Amino acid sequence: MGRLQGLVAIVTGASSGFGEAIAKAYTKEGADVVIADIAEEGGKRVEKEIAEAKGEGRGSAVFLRFDCTKKDDWAKGLQLAKEKFGKLDIVVNNAGTTYKKQPSIEVSEADFDKVVNVNVKSIYQSVMVVMPYFVERKSGQFINTSSVAGTRVRPGMVWYGGTKGFVNVVS
């Protein structure tokens, strides 16, 4: 039996990279996972690969096209977890974005807004939607992925580093 047997998680940014690895590791350890991502092709691929990785005690996964910055998508994710798996135990706020390395005064407002919305506001949205459910159940965990940039900002990545510093402070 895996260490996460019987648990249910939403993993954001799970169509590639760290999120994909987290989703696959969680299912290997017995958790059922909602693969929450805006990238449909990658999310469906991860869902398929998890389904094909047969083994006793493995959890399953379902893909949900999901914009982590939208409150309505968090509500859909919580609802899907409850309908498909019966509950939700863990939220992994892994989705993140950045911009091209450049002087801070050259970062466009659109790039600034995107990095703040994905890296910071998404955590706020997850808490606003899921925390009441966790409080009602008297159980639940949030895991927020950060970066070394949250403690050591690289030149040309000040705004990104600031968002990861936020994650470090609220986690």
N, CA and C atoms as a LAMMPS dump frame, in Angstrom:
ITEM: TIMESTEP
0
ITEM: NUMBER OF ATOMS
513
ITEM: BOX BOUNDS ff ff ff
-5.0000000000000000e+02 5.0000000000000000e+02
-5.0000000000000000e+02 5.0000000000000000e+02
-5.0000000000000000e+02 5.0000000000000000e+02
ITEM: ATOMS id mol type element x y z
1 1 1 N 0.845 -1.179 0
2 1 2 C 0 0 0
3 1 3 C 0.892 1.244 0
4 2 1 N 0.531 2.224 -0.862
5 2 2 C 1.306 3.449 -0.963
6 2 3 C 1.039 4.412 0.186
7 3 1 N 1.951 5.335 0.35
8 3 2 C 1.846 6.319 1.436
9 3 3 C 0.67 7.275 1.279
10 4 1 N 0.138 7.39 0.066
11 4 2 C -0.973 8.306 -0.182
12 4 3 C -2.266 7.557 -0.515
13 5 1 N -2.29 6.282 -0.208
14 5 2 C -3.452 5.45 -0.513
15 5 3 C -4.725 6.074 0.052
16 6 1 N -5.737 6.195 -0.81
17 6 2 C -7.03 6.71 -0.377
18 6 3 C -7.138 8.218 -0.34
19 7 1 N -6.063 8.936 -0.641
20 7 2 C -6.117 10.397 -0.657
21 7 3 C -6.414 10.889 -2.066
22 8 1 N -6.959 12.11 -2.138
23 8 2 C -7.316 12.727 -3.419
24 8 3 C -6.667 14.106 -3.482
25 9 1 N -6.032 14.394 -4.624
26 9 2 C -5.318 15.659 -4.787
27 9 3 C -5.702 16.351 -6.087
28 10 1 N -5.673 17.668 -6.045
29 10 2 C -5.669 18.495 -7.254
30 10 3 C -4.236 18.978 -7.401
31 11 1 N -3.643 18.754 -8.57
32 11 2 C -2.288 19.226 -8.854
33 11 3 C -2.374 20.183 -10.031
34 12 1 N -2.063 21.456 -9.796
35 12 2 C -2.094 22.437 -10.886
36 12 3 C -0.781 22.385 -11.656
37 13 1 N -0.873 22.754 -12.914
38 13 2 C 0.314 22.715 -13.764
39 13 3 C 0.817 21.296 -13.969
40 14 1 N -0.091 20.332 -14.002
41 14 2 C 0.283 18.919 -14.012
42 14 3 C 0.407 18.318 -15.409
43 15 1 N 0.399 19.147 -16.447
44 15 2 C 0.518 18.591 -17.799
45 15 3 C 1.967 18.449 -18.242
46 16 1 N 2.915 18.936 -17.413
47 16 2 C 4.331 18.83 -17.76
48 16 3 C 5.174 19.165 -16.527
49 17 1 N 6.456 18.965 -16.654
50 17 2 C 7.41 19.401 -15.643
51 17 3 C 7.171 18.843 -14.254
52 18 1 N 7.394 19.694 -13.242
53 18 2 C 7.227 19.278 -11.85
54 18 3 C 5.816 18.771 -11.581
55 19 1 N 4.812 19.455 -12.119
56 19 2 C 3.431 19.054 -11.883
57 19 3 C 3.142 17.656 -12.399
58 20 1 N 3.637 17.351 -13.587
59 20 2 C 3.476 16.007 -14.138
60 20 3 C 4.148 14.982 -13.22
61 21 1 N 5.36 15.286 -12.784
62 21 2 C 6.086 14.363 -11.905
63 21 3 C 5.349 14.18 -10.578
64 22 1 N 4.788 15.247 -10.044
65 22 2 C 4.03 15.158 -8.79
66 22 3 C 2.799 14.283 -8.993
67 23 1 N 2.05 14.534 -10.057
68 23 2 C 0.835 13.747 -10.324
69 23 3 C 1.17 12.267 -10.466
70 24 1 N 2.218 11.959 -11.202
71 24 2 C 2.599 10.555 -11.398
72 24 3 C 3.093 9.928 -10.095
73 25 1 N 3.856 10.654 -9.317
74 25 2 C 4.333 10.13 -8.036
75 25 3 C 3.173 9.906 -7.068
76 26 1 N 2.245 10.846 -7.041
77 26 2 C 1.084 10.691 -6.151
78 26 3 C 0.272 9.455 -6.513
79 27 1 N 0.018 9.252 -7.809
80 27 2 C -0.774 8.075 -8.193
81 27 3 C 0.009 6.791 -7.931
82 28 1 N 1.308 6.821 -8.11
83 28 2 C 2.139 5.65 -7.8
84 28 3 C 2.024 5.295 -6.321
85 29 1 N 1.861 6.328 -5.477
86 29 2 C 1.724 6.12 -4.032
87 29 3 C 0.274 5.9 -3.6
88 30 1 N -0.645 5.779 -4.573
89 30 2 C -2.016 5.412 -4.257
90 30 3 C -3.044 6.52 -4.283
91 31 1 N -2.634 7.763 -4.471
92 31 2 C -3.593 8.873 -4.496
93 31 3 C -4.317 8.923 -5.836
94 32 1 N -5.534 9.435 -5.808
95 32 2 C -6.258 9.781 -7.018
96 32 3 C -6.02 11.268 -7.253
97 33 1 N -5.823 11.646 -8.519
98 33 2 C -5.368 13.001 -8.835
99 33 3 C -6.224 13.648 -9.912
100 34 1 N -6.56 14.919 -9.687
101 34 2 C -7.12 15.765 -10.73
102 34 3 C -5.94 16.509 -11.346
103 35 1 N -5.675 16.234 -12.617
104 35 2 C -4.615 16.898 -13.375
105 35 3 C -5.208 18.214 -13.861
106 36 1 N -4.854 19.304 -13.222
107 36 2 C -5.477 20.606 -13.483
108 36 3 C -4.509 21.499 -14.258
109 37 1 N -4.838 21.79 -15.506
110 37 2 C -3.915 22.56 -16.342
111 37 3 C -4.663 23.178 -17.521
112 38 1 N -4.109 24.272 -18.046
113 38 2 C -4.68 24.885 -19.253
114 38 3 C -4.222 24.165 -20.515
115 39 1 N -3.151 23.398 -20.416
116 39 2 C -2.589 22.7 -21.581
117 39 3 C -3.288 21.357 -21.759
118 40 1 N -4.288 21.336 -22.63
119 40 2 C -5.116 20.14 -22.807
120 40 3 C -4.341 18.947 -23.345
121 41 1 N -3.525 19.16 -24.366
122 41 2 C -2.805 18.043 -24.971
123 41 3 C -1.908 17.35 -23.937
124 42 1 N -1.136 18.13 -23.204
125 42 2 C -0.26 17.56 -22.191
126 42 3 C -1.043 16.92 -21.06
127 43 1 N -2.12 17.555 -20.625
128 43 2 C -2.929 17.016 -19.539
129 43 3 C -3.562 15.686 -19.893
130 44 1 N -4.061 15.581 -21.121
131 44 2 C -4.66 14.316 -21.573
132 44 3 C -3.594 13.237 -21.717
133 45 1 N -2.39 13.647 -22.14
134 45 2 C -1.291 12.688 -22.251
135 45 3 C -0.925 12.141 -20.874
136 46 1 N -0.807 13.021 -19.881
137 46 2 C -0.47 12.578 -18.528
138 46 3 C -1.563 11.662 -17.983
139 47 1 N -2.822 12.021 -18.201
140 47 2 C -3.939 11.174 -17.768
141 47 3 C -3.808 9.777 -18.378
142 48 1 N -3.521 9.71 -19.68
143 48 2 C -3.384 8.428 -20.378
144 48 3 C -2.201 7.631 -19.836
145 49 1 N -1.069 8.291 -19.627
146 49 2 C 0.12 7.587 -19.129
147 49 3 C -0.117 7.041 -17.726
148 50 1 N -0.83 7.782 -16.904
149 50 2 C -1.155 7.283 -15.564
150 50 3 C -2.081 6.078 -15.662
151 51 1 N -3.068 6.144 -16.547
152 51 2 C -4 5.023 -16.727
153 51 3 C -3.275 3.77 -17.22
154 52 1 N -2.261 3.96 -18.059
155 52 2 C -1.517 2.826 -18.612
156 52 3 C -0.512 2.232 -17.625
157 53 1 N -0.174 2.952 -16.586
158 53 2 C 0.802 2.483 -15.586
159 53 3 C 0.084 1.621 -14.559
160 54 1 N -0.274 0.454 -14.986
161 54 2 C -1.036 -0.458 -14.129
162 54 3 C -0.187 -0.919 -12.953
163 55 1 N -0.853 -1.22 -11.884
164 55 2 C -0.157 -1.755 -10.73
165 55 3 C -1.06 -1.734 -9.517
166 56 1 N -0.88 -2.72 -8.675
167 56 2 C -1.694 -2.797 -7.473
168 56 3 C -1.423 -1.599 -6.576
169 57 1 N -2.489 -1.011 -6.071
170 57 2 C -2.361 0.11 -5.143
171 57 3 C -2.168 1.458 -5.794
172 58 1 N -2.095 1.494 -7.12
173 58 2 C -1.934 2.777 -7.81
174 58 3 C -3.255 3.535 -7.815
175 59 1 N -3.139 4.842 -7.726
176 59 2 C -4.314 5.682 -7.864
177 59 3 C -4.599 5.954 -9.328
178 60 1 N -5.68 6.651 -9.576
179 60 2 C -6.052 7.01 -10.939
180 60 3 C -6.021 8.535 -11.073
181 61 1 N -6.256 8.995 -12.298
182 61 2 C -6.213 10.427 -12.547
183 61 3 C -7.236 10.809 -13.596
184 62 1 N -7.656 12.052 -13.531
185 62 2 C -8.558 12.618 -14.52
186 62 3 C -8.051 14.016 -14.857
187 63 1 N -8.087 14.356 -16.139
188 63 2 C -7.658 15.684 -16.577
189 63 3 C -8.827 16.658 -16.538
190 64 1 N -8.547 17.876 -16.106
191 64 2 C -9.514 18.968 -16.138
192 64 3 C -8.835 20.195 -16.719
193 65 1 N -9.386 20.718 -17.849
194 65 2 C -8.87 21.989 -18.372
195 65 3 C -9.178 23.028 -17.314
196 66 1 N -8.137 23.741 -16.882
197 66 2 C -8.221 24.471 -15.623
198 66 3 C -7.324 25.7 -15.68
199 67 1 N -7.892 26.861 -15.433
200 67 2 C -7.122 28.101 -15.31
201 67 3 C -7.033 28.407 -13.82
202 68 1 N -5.867 28.222 -13.25
203 68 2 C -5.694 28.342 -11.799
204 68 3 C -5.967 29.745 -11.27
205 69 1 N -6.06 30.726 -12.15
206 69 2 C -6.327 32.097 -11.703
207 69 3 C -7.825 32.397 -11.591
208 70 1 N -8.659 31.443 -11.979
209 70 2 C -10.112 31.65 -12.014
210 70 3 C -10.821 30.926 -10.871
211 71 1 N -11.569 31.673 -10.089
212 71 2 C -12.317 31.096 -8.97
213 71 3 C -13.281 30.011 -9.447
214 72 1 N -13.956 30.242 -10.568
215 72 2 C -14.904 29.261 -11.093
216 72 3 C -14.219 27.933 -11.435
217 73 1 N -12.981 28.002 -11.939
218 73 2 C -12.272 26.766 -12.257
219 73 3 C -11.899 26.01 -10.984
220 74 1 N -11.572 26.728 -9.916
221 74 2 C -11.312 26.058 -8.635
222 74 3 C -12.575 25.359 -8.136
223 75 1 N -13.719 26.016 -8.299
224 75 2 C -14.981 25.381 -7.892
225 75 3 C -15.231 24.122 -8.721
226 76 1 N -14.937 24.187 -10.025
227 76 2 C -15.103 23.007 -10.893
228 76 3 C -14.14 21.898 -10.48
229 77 1 N -12.919 22.255 -10.121
230 77 2 C -11.94 21.26 -9.696
231 77 3 C -12.358 20.562 -8.414
232 78 1 N -12.826 21.338 -7.446
233 78 2 C -13.307 20.753 -6.191
234 78 3 C -14.502 19.84 -6.461
235 79 1 N -15.431 20.307 -7.282
236 79 2 C -16.617 19.511 -7.605
237 79 3 C -16.239 18.212 -8.309
238 80 1 N -15.321 18.286 -9.261
239 80 2 C -14.885 17.084 -9.98
240 80 3 C -14.229 16.087 -9.028
241 81 1 N -13.378 16.567 -8.142
242 81 2 C -12.723 15.674 -7.171
243 81 3 C -13.77 14.963 -6.316
244 82 1 N -14.77 15.702 -5.866
245 82 2 C -15.808 15.102 -5.027
246 82 3 C -16.663 14.113 -5.819
247 83 1 N -17.023 14.471 -7.054
248 83 2 C -17.863 13.589 -7.869
249 83 3 C -17.118 12.334 -8.311
250 84 1 N -15.887 12.501 -8.768
251 84 2 C -15.117 11.381 -9.332
252 84 3 C -14.493 10.508 -8.247
253 85 1 N -13.989 11.146 -7.172
254 85 2 C -13.225 10.408 -6.166
255 85 3 C -13.832 10.455 -4.765
256 86 1 N -14.914 11.219 -4.596
257 86 2 C -15.611 11.242 -3.315
258 86 3 C -15.174 12.297 -2.323
259 87 1 N -14.063 12.978 -2.606
260 87 2 C -13.552 13.974 -1.653
261 87 3 C -12.345 14.676 -2.254
262 88 1 N -11.768 15.587 -1.483
263 88 2 C -10.49 16.218 -1.813
264 88 3 C -9.698 16.345 -0.522
265 89 1 N -8.433 15.94 -0.562
266 89 2 C -7.574 15.986 0.618
267 89 3 C -6.402 16.952 0.484
268 90 1 N -5.896 17.108 -0.739
269 90 2 C -4.652 17.853 -0.954
270 90 3 C -4.799 18.768 -2.164
271 91 1 N -4.326 19.993 -2.017
272 91 2 C -4.188 20.912 -3.144
273 91 3 C -2.698 21.177 -3.318
274 92 1 N -2.188 20.873 -4.508
275 92 2 C -0.799 21.192 -4.832
276 92 3 C -0.825 22.362 -5.811
277 93 1 N -0.523 23.548 -5.293
278 93 2 C -0.438 24.754 -6.121
279 93 3 C 0.941 24.767 -6.762
280 94 1 N 1.034 24.131 -7.909
281 94 2 C 2.313 23.992 -8.591
282 94 3 C 2.415 24.875 -9.84
283 95 1 N 1.301 25.21 -10.453
284 95 2 C 1.343 25.997 -11.689
285 95 3 C 2.144 27.277 -11.464
286 96 1 N 2.953 27.607 -12.439
287 96 2 C 3.753 28.817 -12.35
288 96 3 C 4.129 29.29 -13.734
289 97 1 N 4.495 30.544 -13.806
290 97 2 C 4.934 31.1 -15.079
291 97 3 C 5.983 32.162 -14.816
292 98 1 N 6.649 32.564 -15.862
293 98 2 C 7.661 33.611 -15.763
294 98 3 C 7.658 34.409 -17.067
295 99 1 N 8.683 35.173 -17.283
296 99 2 C 8.825 35.978 -18.495
297 99 3 C 10.295 35.924 -18.907
298 100 1 N 10.566 36.431 -20.07
299 100 2 C 11.935 36.47 -20.582
300 100 3 C 12.806 37.334 -19.667
301 101 1 N 13.997 36.858 -19.339
302 101 2 C 14.937 37.617 -18.508
303 101 3 C 15.201 38.976 -19.169
304 102 1 N 14.973 40.042 -18.366
305 102 2 C 15.134 41.395 -18.895
306 102 3 C 15.136 42.401 -17.748
307 103 1 N 15.605 43.61 -18.003
308 103 2 C 15.548 44.628 -16.946
309 103 3 C 14.102 44.828 -16.481
310 104 1 N 13.937 45.046 -15.191
311 104 2 C 12.598 45.178 -14.599
312 104 3 C 11.752 46.234 -15.281
313 105 1 N 12.361 47.335 -15.688
314 105 2 C 11.58 48.41 -16.312
315 105 3 C 11.144 48.082 -17.734
316 106 1 N 11.625 46.957 -18.275
317 106 2 C 11.221 46.535 -19.61
318 106 3 C 10.155 45.436 -19.59
319 107 1 N 9.82 44.919 -18.41
320 107 2 C 8.774 43.895 -18.306
321 107 3 C 7.435 44.571 -18.577
322 108 1 N 6.687 44.044 -19.516
323 108 2 C 5.4 44.649 -19.858
324 108 3 C 4.409 44.468 -18.713
325 109 1 N 3.433 45.338 -18.681
326 109 2 C 2.393 45.206 -17.661
327 109 3 C 1.642 43.886 -17.831
328 110 1 N 1.449 43.454 -19.075
329 110 2 C 0.766 42.18 -19.323
330 110 3 C 1.575 41.012 -18.748
331 111 1 N 2.9 41.019 -18.943
332 111 2 C 3.744 39.954 -18.375
333 111 3 C 3.756 40.017 -16.854
334 112 1 N 3.814 41.226 -16.305
335 112 2 C 3.764 41.386 -14.843
336 112 3 C 2.448 40.827 -14.302
337 113 1 N 1.332 41.22 -14.904
338 113 2 C 0.023 40.735 -14.448
339 113 3 C -0.068 39.212 -14.536
340 114 1 N 0.445 38.642 -15.608
341 114 2 C 0.382 37.184 -15.779
342 114 3 C 1.173 36.477 -14.686
343 115 1 N 2.383 36.922 -14.415
344 115 2 C 3.218 36.254 -13.415
345 115 3 C 2.608 36.396 -12.018
346 116 1 N 2.029 37.541 -11.715
347 116 2 C 1.383 37.736 -10.407
348 116 3 C 0.115 36.89 -10.312
349 117 1 N -0.68 36.869 -11.37
350 117 2 C -1.928 36.099 -11.341
351 117 3 C -1.678 34.599 -11.208
352 118 1 N -0.761 34.066 -11.992
353 118 2 C -0.513 32.623 -11.952
354 118 3 C 0.24 32.224 -10.687
355 119 1 N 1.249 32.968 -10.316
356 119 2 C 2.114 32.563 -9.205
357 119 3 C 1.589 32.957 -7.831
358 120 1 N 0.718 33.969 -7.757
359 120 2 C 0.234 34.451 -6.456
360 120 3 C -1.288 34.34 -6.348
361 121 1 N -1.997 34.973 -7.28
362 121 2 C -3.459 34.999 -7.182
363 121 3 C -4.062 33.603 -7.21
364 122 1 N -3.425 32.688 -7.922
365 122 2 C -3.947 31.318 -7.984
366 122 3 C -3.992 30.675 -6.606
367 123 1 N -3.019 30.98 -5.767
368 123 2 C -3.009 30.437 -4.402
369 123 3 C -4.166 31.032 -3.608
370 124 1 N -4.366 32.33 -3.759
371 124 2 C -5.511 32.995 -3.122
372 124 3 C -6.813 32.323 -3.552
373 125 1 N -6.982 32.123 -4.864
374 125 2 C -8.218 31.521 -5.364
375 125 3 C -8.407 30.111 -4.797
376 126 1 N -7.336 29.339 -4.713
377 126 2 C -7.461 27.977 -4.176
378 126 3 C -7.931 28.012 -2.732
379 127 1 N -7.391 28.913 -1.949
380 127 2 C -7.77 29.016 -0.535
381 127 3 C -9.222 29.482 -0.401
382 128 1 N -9.631 30.465 -1.195
383 128 2 C -10.988 30.987 -1.097
384 128 3 C -12.034 29.912 -1.419
385 129 1 N -11.722 29.035 -2.359
386 129 2 C -12.684 28.01 -2.753
387 129 3 C -12.567 26.747 -1.896
388 130 1 N -11.36 26.274 -1.668
389 130 2 C -11.172 24.963 -1.053
390 130 3 C -11.12 25.01 0.479
391 131 1 N -10.614 26.087 1.048
392 131 2 C -10.48 26.138 2.512
393 131 3 C -11.806 25.924 3.247
394 132 1 N -12.919 26.528 2.822
395 132 2 C -14.18 26.236 3.521
396 132 3 C -14.517 24.743 3.531
397 133 1 N -14.229 24.056 2.436
398 133 2 C -14.449 22.617 2.359
399 133 3 C -13.536 21.877 3.344
400 134 1 N -12.25 22.248 3.378
401 134 2 C -11.311 21.62 4.319
402 134 3 C -11.715 21.891 5.771
403 135 1 N -12.163 23.107 6.058
404 135 2 C -12.589 23.45 7.421
405 135 3 C -13.798 22.599 7.813
406 136 1 N -14.744 22.483 6.898
407 136 2 C -15.941 21.674 7.172
408 136 3 C -15.561 20.216 7.456
409 137 1 N -14.614 19.685 6.69
410 137 2 C -14.162 18.301 6.875
411 137 3 C -13.19 18.149 8.045
412 138 1 N -12.637 19.284 8.507
413 138 2 C -11.599 19.287 9.549
414 138 3 C -10.346 18.535 9.074
415 139 1 N -10.082 18.649 7.772
416 139 2 C -8.942 17.952 7.193
417 139 3 C -8.631 18.529 5.819
418 140 1 N -7.346 18.604 5.494
419 140 2 C -6.924 19.059 4.174
420 140 3 C -5.568 19.712 4.225
421 141 1 N -4.876 19.67 3.103
422 141 2 C -3.526 20.229 3.03
423 141 3 C -3.343 21.034 1.758
424 142 1 N -2.643 22.151 1.89
425 142 2 C -2.195 22.942 0.755
426 142 3 C -0.681 22.803 0.667
427 143 1 N -0.189 22.538 -0.528
428 143 2 C 1.244 22.506 -0.782
429 143 3 C 1.492 23.498 -1.905
430 144 1 N 2.327 24.503 -1.634
431 144 2 C 2.597 25.557 -2.609
432 144 3 C 4.041 25.463 -3.079
433 145 1 N 4.225 25.303 -4.392
434 145 2 C 5.554 25.16 -4.971
435 145 3 C 6.188 26.528 -5.165
436 146 1 N 7.408 26.659 -4.724
437 146 2 C 8.148 27.908 -4.874
438 146 3 C 9.365 27.672 -5.764
439 147 1 N 10.374 28.497 -5.568
440 147 2 C 11.59 28.439 -6.37
441 147 3 C 12.714 29.066 -5.56
442 148 1 N 13.915 28.691 -5.885
443 148 2 C 15.069 29.338 -5.248
444 148 3 C 15.039 30.852 -5.517
445 149 1 N 14.363 31.244 -6.591
446 149 2 C 14.244 32.675 -6.916
447 149 3 C 13.502 33.442 -5.825
448 150 1 N 12.761 32.733 -4.988
449 150 2 C 12.068 33.386 -3.879
450 150 3 C 12.998 33.829 -2.765
451 151 1 N 14.212 33.309 -2.752
452 151 2 C 15.197 33.714 -1.74
453 151 3 C 16.43 34.352 -2.355
454 152 1 N 16.706 34.027 -3.619
455 152 2 C 17.86 34.6 -4.326
456 152 3 C 17.412 35.032 -5.718
457 153 1 N 16.95 36.242 -5.812
458 153 2 C 16.434 36.743 -7.087
459 153 3 C 17.588 36.953 -8.061
460 154 1 N 17.417 36.423 -9.27
461 154 2 C 18.425 36.596 -10.316
462 154 3 C 18.205 37.928 -11.022
463 155 1 N 19.278 38.539 -11.492
464 155 2 C 19.126 39.777 -12.274
465 155 3 C 18.207 39.53 -13.467
466 156 1 N 17.331 40.483 -13.722
467 156 2 C 16.41 40.369 -14.847
468 156 3 C 15.162 39.56 -14.543
469 157 1 N 15.029 39.098 -13.287
470 157 2 C 13.873 38.277 -12.915
471 157 3 C 13.26 38.758 -11.598
472 158 1 N 13.328 40.056 -11.354
473 158 2 C 12.9 40.626 -10.072
474 158 3 C 11.432 40.354 -9.781
475 159 1 N 10.55 40.612 -10.735
476 159 2 C 9.114 40.45 -10.465
477 159 3 C 8.761 38.978 -10.25
478 160 1 N 9.363 38.092 -11.032
479 160 2 C 9.155 36.656 -10.838
480 160 3 C 9.631 36.255 -9.436
481 161 1 N 10.835 36.679 -9.059
482 161 2 C 11.366 36.36 -7.735
483 161 3 C 10.463 36.868 -6.627
484 162 1 N 9.876 38.042 -6.833
485 162 2 C 8.955 38.579 -5.843
486 162 3 C 7.737 37.701 -5.639
487 163 1 N 7.222 37.125 -6.732
488 163 2 C 6.058 36.247 -6.587
489 163 3 C 6.442 34.979 -5.841
490 164 1 N 7.628 34.458 -6.061
491 164 2 C 8.06 33.247 -5.37
492 164 3 C 8.405 33.563 -3.908
493 165 1 N 8.881 34.77 -3.643
494 165 2 C 9.074 35.198 -2.255
495 165 3 C 7.75 35.235 -1.512
496 166 1 N 6.695 35.68 -2.175
497 166 2 C 5.354 35.666 -1.605
498 166 3 C 4.975 34.243 -1.217
499 167 1 N 5.19 33.3 -2.116
500 167 2 C 4.847 31.898 -1.843
501 167 3 C 5.6 31.41 -0.606
502 168 1 N 6.868 31.767 -0.485
503 168 2 C 7.651 31.359 0.672
504 168 3 C 7.09 31.908 1.973
505 169 1 N 6.592 33.117 1.933
506 169 2 C 6.092 33.778 3.14
507 169 3 C 4.739 33.216 3.572
508 170 1 N 3.86 32.9 2.611
509 170 2 C 2.523 32.431 2.973
510 170 3 C 2.45 30.912 3.15
511 171 1 N 3.481 30.193 2.802
512 171 2 C 3.421 28.728 2.888
513 171 3 C 3.77 28.218 4.262
